[in-house]
Amino acid sequence: MAHTVQCIKLGHQAEGLEKPPFKGEFGQRIYDNVSAQAWREWLEHSKMLINEYRLDLTSESGQKLWMNECEKFFFGEGSSAPAEFRPEG
């Protein structure tokens, strides 16, 4: 049976993730409150952040910024694009 959550991002019941995306308390919080659809939306948004901020996710500072934006995306005021971001198309 699929794991369902009351998705904090979408505002309704939806299929949850198969497992926590990270170890620890934050990963469990996402597992308990974020749907698989909202997680896919975060991954797309985070690609833009990685490219625009030129994040090196192998560095501690890059990981910290990425995780802070993830927390804001789901549990805070939302994560937004840098001011200079211009989508293609």
C-alpha positions in Angstrom: 0.0 0.0 0.0 1.3 3.4 -0.9 2.4 5.9 1.7 0.1 8.9 1.7 0.7 12.3 3.3 -1.2 15.6 3.8 1.3 17.5 1.6 2.4 20.7 3.1 3.3 22.1 -0.4 0.2 21.0 -2.3 -2.3 21.3 0.5 -4.0 18.0 0.0 -3.6 14.2 0.5 -1.2 12.7 -2.0 1.1 9.8 -2.5 4.2 10.2 -0.4 7.8 9.4 -1.0 9.0 5.7 -0.8 11.5 6.6 1.8 13.0 9.6 3.5 15.3 11.5 1.0 18.0 12.1 3.6 19.1 10.6 6.9 18.1 12.4 10.1 15.3 14.5 11.4 15.0 16.7 8.3 14.7 13.7 5.9 12.0 12.2 8.2 10.1 15.6 8.3 10.1 15.6 4.5 8.9 12.0 4.3 6.1 12.7 6.8 4.9 16.0 5.1 5.8 16.1 1.4 4.2 14.3 -1.5 6.2 12.6 -4.3 4.8 15.3 -6.7 6.0 18.2 -4.5 9.4 16.5 -4.2 9.6 16.3 -8.0 8.8 20.0 -8.1 11.6 20.7 -5.6 14.1 18.7 -7.7 13.2 20.8 -10.8 13.4 24.0 -8.8 16.7 22.9 -7.2 18.2 22.3 -10.7 17.7 26.0 -11.4 19.3 27.0 -8.1 22.3 24.8 -8.7 22.8 26.3 -12.1 22.1 29.9 -11.2 24.1 29.9 -8.0 26.7 27.5 -9.5 26.4 25.4 -6.5 29.0 22.7 -5.8 27.1 20.1 -3.9 30.3 18.4 -2.9 31.2 21.4 -0.8 29.8 22.0 2.7 28.7 25.6 1.8 26.9 24.3 -1.4 25.1 21.6 0.6 24.1 24.1 3.3 22.6 26.6 0.8 20.8 23.8 -1.0 19.4 22.4 2.2 18.3 25.9 3.5 16.5 26.5 0.2 14.8 23.1 0.5 13.6 23.9 3.9 12.3 27.3 2.8 10.6 25.6 -0.3 8.6 23.3 1.9 8.3 24.8 5.4 9.2 28.5 5.1 8.4 31.4 2.9 9.3 29.5 -0.3 12.5 29.3 -2.3 12.8 31.8 -5.2 15.1 32.3 -8.1 18.0 34.7 -7.9 17.0 38.3 -9.0 19.0 38.0 -12.2 17.4 34.7 -13.2 15.8 34.8 -16.7 14.1 31.6 -17.8 14.8 30.5 -21.3 12.1 30.6 -23.9 
